[in-house]
């Protein structure tokens, strides 16, 4: 080592900081890991189930023209891409007494639920109003999923 006492002190201080930071690490418990995985599994399964069944239901049972449905999907996908960007910015800037993530684990669920219920409980409308109703339901469901995606920030 160096004969300079200030160098020895700075090396010792750096070693103490490294050991202190290693002691302050908080690792996830098995319970937290399981909860994180279950939320991901449930979210993905519900979204995939609704996505595949929605297409079949709207075309086969509601008798919406597949070309019209393709335009609805195109429009809602473009909207969702823009909305995901904006919702990400909003989530990043959120500061509440519950933290950054918790509000987005609770409040988007009614949006997603309302959009899903709207998709499968359609009033007796004309074809044009039916297309508008389906578009609104898909946008509402997508809006809920955009904000619910904040759960991935927990890690």
VMD Tcl script that draws the C-alpha trace (Angstrom):
set ca {
  {0.00 0.00 0.00}
  {0.94 3.60 -0.32}
  {2.61 5.54 2.45}
  {0.12 8.36 1.90}
  {-2.51 8.20 4.71}
  {-5.22 9.88 2.61}
  {-5.00 7.14 -0.04}
  {-5.23 4.43 2.62}
  {-8.26 6.13 4.15}
  {-10.02 6.48 0.79}
  {-9.40 2.80 -0.03}
  {-10.72 1.78 3.36}
  {-13.76 4.04 2.95}
  {-14.48 2.58 -0.49}
  {-14.25 -0.98 0.89}
  {-16.66 -0.07 3.70}
  {-19.13 1.44 1.24}
  {-19.03 -1.68 -0.94}
  {-19.64 -4.00 2.02}
  {-22.43 -1.71 3.34}
  {-24.18 -1.65 -0.02}
  {-23.95 -5.44 -0.23}
  {-25.63 -5.71 3.16}
  {-28.45 -3.31 2.19}
  {-29.58 -5.37 -0.81}
  {-33.11 -6.62 -0.49}
  {-33.82 -9.79 -2.39}
  {-37.25 -10.93 -3.44}
  {-38.89 -13.51 -1.25}
  {-40.28 -16.68 -2.85}
  {-43.78 -15.38 -2.10}
  {-43.10 -12.16 -4.05}
  {-41.67 -14.10 -6.98}
  {-44.70 -16.41 -7.09}
  {-47.11 -13.44 -6.89}
  {-45.28 -11.69 -9.74}
  {-45.42 -14.83 -11.89}
  {-49.10 -15.42 -11.15}
  {-50.05 -11.86 -12.10}
  {-48.16 -12.27 -15.37}
  {-49.80 -15.62 -16.07}
  {-53.29 -14.35 -15.31}
  {-52.87 -11.15 -17.32}
  {-51.46 -12.95 -20.34}
  {-54.05 -15.74 -20.27}
  {-56.98 -13.35 -19.93}
  {-55.68 -11.11 -22.67}
  {-54.96 -14.00 -25.05}
  {-58.32 -15.63 -24.33}
  {-60.17 -12.39 -25.02}
  {-58.10 -11.66 -28.11}
  {-58.73 -14.97 -29.81}
  {-62.36 -15.36 -28.76}
  {-63.13 -11.72 -29.58}
  {-62.28 -12.13 -33.26}
  {-64.36 -15.26 -33.62}
  {-67.29 -13.83 -31.66}
  {-67.47 -10.54 -33.53}
  {-67.26 -12.08 -36.99}
  {-69.35 -15.23 -36.44}
  {-72.00 -14.19 -33.93}
  {-72.35 -10.47 -34.45}
  {-72.05 -10.94 -38.22}
  {-69.77 -7.97 -38.73}
  {-68.19 -7.98 -42.15}
  {-64.57 -9.23 -41.86}
  {-63.34 -6.24 -43.89}
  {-65.01 -3.84 -41.45}
  {-63.61 -5.81 -38.53}
  {-60.12 -5.64 -40.06}
  {-60.45 -1.85 -40.26}
  {-61.60 -1.74 -36.62}
  {-58.60 -3.82 -35.55}
  {-56.22 -1.66 -37.60}
  {-57.58 1.55 -36.10}
  {-57.60 0.27 -32.53}
  {-54.07 -1.13 -32.92}
  {-52.75 2.23 -34.10}
  {-54.59 3.92 -31.23}
  {-53.14 1.37 -28.78}
  {-49.59 2.01 -30.01}
  {-49.99 5.75 -29.40}
  {-51.78 5.18 -26.09}
  {-49.10 2.78 -24.80}
  {-46.47 5.45 -25.34}
  {-48.52 8.10 -23.55}
  {-49.51 5.77 -20.71}
  {-45.84 4.85 -20.21}
  {-44.96 8.51 -19.83}
  {-47.83 9.02 -17.38}
  {-46.85 5.96 -15.32}
  {-43.21 7.09 -15.18}
  {-44.23 10.50 -13.83}
  {-46.76 9.24 -11.31}
  {-46.05 10.03 -7.66}
  {-48.82 9.12 -5.21}
  {-48.99 8.22 -1.56}
  {-49.52 4.60 -2.71}
  {-46.33 4.68 -4.79}
  {-45.83 4.63 -8.54}
  {-47.28 1.25 -9.43}
  {-50.14 0.43 -7.04}
  {-52.73 2.79 -8.59}
  {-52.17 1.05 -11.93}
  {-52.76 -2.35 -10.38}
  {-56.19 -1.26 -9.16}
  {-57.76 1.47 -11.32}
  {-57.35 -0.01 -14.85}
  {-59.19 -3.23 -13.94}
  {-62.68 -1.64 -14.21}
  {-61.77 -0.27 -17.67}
  {-60.61 -3.67 -18.85}
  {-63.64 -5.35 -17.29}
  {-66.10 -2.85 -18.81}
  {-64.55 -3.25 -22.26}
  {-64.66 -7.04 -22.02}
  {-68.29 -7.06 -20.86}
  {-69.20 -4.63 -23.65}
  {-67.71 -7.00 -26.22}
  {-69.87 -9.94 -25.21}
  {-73.10 -8.17 -24.21}
  {-74.02 -6.23 -27.30}
  {-77.41 -4.49 -27.58}
  {-79.54 -4.98 -30.67}
  {-77.98 -2.36 -32.95}
  {-77.73 -1.67 -36.63}
  {-74.52 -2.84 -38.34}
  {-72.99 0.64 -38.16}
  {-73.75 1.10 -34.45}
  {-72.53 -2.44 -33.82}
  {-69.17 -1.56 -35.37}
  {-68.99 1.62 -33.26}
  {-69.89 -0.36 -30.11}
  {-67.20 -2.96 -30.82}
  {-64.63 -0.26 -31.51}
  {-65.42 1.49 -28.21}
  {-65.24 -1.82 -26.32}
  {-61.87 -2.74 -27.86}
  {-60.45 0.72 -27.11}
  {-61.70 0.59 -23.51}
  {-60.26 -2.88 -22.97}
  {-56.96 -1.82 -24.54}
  {-56.83 1.30 -22.38}
  {-57.20 -0.82 -19.27}
  {-54.47 -3.18 -20.43}
  {-52.14 -0.28 -21.27}
  {-52.16 0.97 -17.71}
  {-52.33 -2.46 -16.09}
  {-49.03 -3.24 -17.80}
  {-47.34 -1.13 -15.12}
  {-47.13 -4.25 -12.95}
  {-44.06 -5.24 -14.95}
  {-42.22 -2.28 -13.40}
  {-42.34 -3.90 -9.96}
  {-39.15 -5.78 -10.68}
}
mol new
graphics top color blue
foreach p $ca { graphics top sphere $p radius 0.5 }
foreach p [lrange $ca 0 end-1] q [lrange $ca 1 end] { graphics top cylinder $p $q radius 0.2 }
display resetview
